[in-house]
Amino acid sequence: MPKLKTSRAAAKRFKVTGTGKLKRSKAYKRHILTKKSAKRKRNLRKAAMTDATNIKNMKKILPYL
């Protein structure tokens, strides 16, 4: 079996937690922030877990995480 290549784009965006779940950052925090409320921006800072429906594909493109 040949070595598998890690998707470098995905590797920069996801981290694995101790229990094996994938942690990601939330979208919509880059620009056009003036019209968003402080509460909304504050909640976008927090990390989120990757949805269970995507885990199978994520493990495929991140074989060594």
Secondary structure, 3 states (H helix, E strand, C coil): CCCCCCCHHHHHHEEECCCCCEEECCCCCCCCCCCCCHHHHHHHHCCEECCHHHHHHHHHHCCCC
